[in-house]
Amino acid sequence: IIIIFGTLIVTAVSYSCIIVTVLHIPSSTGRRKAFSTCSAHLIVVMIFYSTCIYRYIRRAQRGGQDSDKVLSFFFSVVTQTLNPYVYSLRNNGVK
């Protein structure tokens, strides 16, 4: 739990600094581009941390194996599958 919340705090502080920096960009086009890039990254980060936190914080349930399988799928497959798409969104060769 300490590792999950520790990295979550570092990530949240980093994204807060990024948002403050982006808000200081004078042109609205530049802000829009920066926010569109950050939003894609933030979605993957939110999926990753929400599945981690839900899995390790929730109480033990009876018959929870089905939900554990879904969480494991999101944690290990969905976030890993989305990463190449997110990091190549701004690549001209991919477009």
C-alpha positions in Angstrom: 0.0 0.0 0.0 2.9 2.4 0.8 4.5 1.7 -2.6 1.2 2.3 -4.5 0.3 5.5 -2.7 3.9 6.7 -2.7 4.1 6.4 -6.5 0.6 7.8 -6.8 1.6 10.9 -4.9 4.7 11.4 -7.0 2.7 11.0 -10.2 -0.1 13.4 -9.0 2.5 16.0 -8.1 4.2 15.6 -11.5 0.9 16.0 -13.3 0.0 19.0 -11.2 3.3 20.7 -12.2 2.6 19.8 -15.8 -0.9 21.3 -15.7 0.4 24.5 -14.0 3.1 24.8 -16.7 0.6 24.2 -19.5 -1.7 26.9 -18.2 1.1 29.4 -18.6 1.4 28.7 -22.3 0.2 31.9 -24.0 -1.5 30.4 -27.1 -4.7 28.5 -26.8 -3.6 26.1 -29.6 -0.5 25.2 -27.6 -2.5 24.6 -24.5 -4.9 22.4 -26.4 -2.1 20.3 -27.9 -0.4 19.9 -24.5 -3.7 19.0 -22.8 -4.6 16.5 -25.5 -1.3 14.7 -25.0 -1.5 14.8 -21.2 -5.1 13.6 -21.2 -4.2 10.4 -23.1 -1.3 9.7 -20.6 -3.5 10.5 -17.7 -6.2 8.0 -18.8 -3.7 5.2 -18.8 -2.3 6.2 -15.4 -5.9 6.4 -14.0 -6.7 2.9 -15.3 -3.5 1.6 -13.8 -3.8 3.1 -10.4 -7.6 2.6 -10.0 -7.2 -1.2 -10.6 -4.3 -1.4 -8.2 -6.0 0.6 -5.5 -9.3 -1.2 -5.9 -7.7 -4.6 -5.8 -5.5 -4.1 -2.8 -7.7 -1.9 -0.7 -11.0 -3.6 -0.9 -12.1 -6.1 1.7 -11.9 -9.8 0.9 -15.2 -10.9 -0.7 -16.7 -14.3 -1.2 -16.8 -15.2 -4.9 -14.5 -12.4 -5.8 -12.5 -14.4 -8.3 -14.5 -13.1 -11.3 -13.9 -9.5 -10.3 -10.2 -10.4 -9.7 -9.9 -11.7 -13.2 -11.4 -8.6 -14.7 -9.1 -6.4 -12.6 -6.1 -8.4 -13.5 -7.1 -8.1 -17.2 -7.3 -4.3 -16.9 -4.1 -4.1 -14.9 -1.9 -6.3 -17.1 -3.5 -6.3 -20.6 -5.4 -3.1 -21.1 -2.9 -0.6 -19.7 0.0 -2.4 -21.6 -2.0 -2.4 -24.8 -2.9 1.3 -24.6 0.7 2.5 -23.9 2.0 2.1 -27.5 -1.1 4.0 -28.8 -0.8 6.8 -26.3 2.9 7.3 -26.8 2.6 7.3 -30.6 -0.5 9.6 -30.9 1.7 12.6 -31.8 4.0 10.7 -34.1 3.7 11.9 -37.7 4.7 8.5 -39.1 1.8 6.8 -37.3 -0.7 9.5 -38.5 
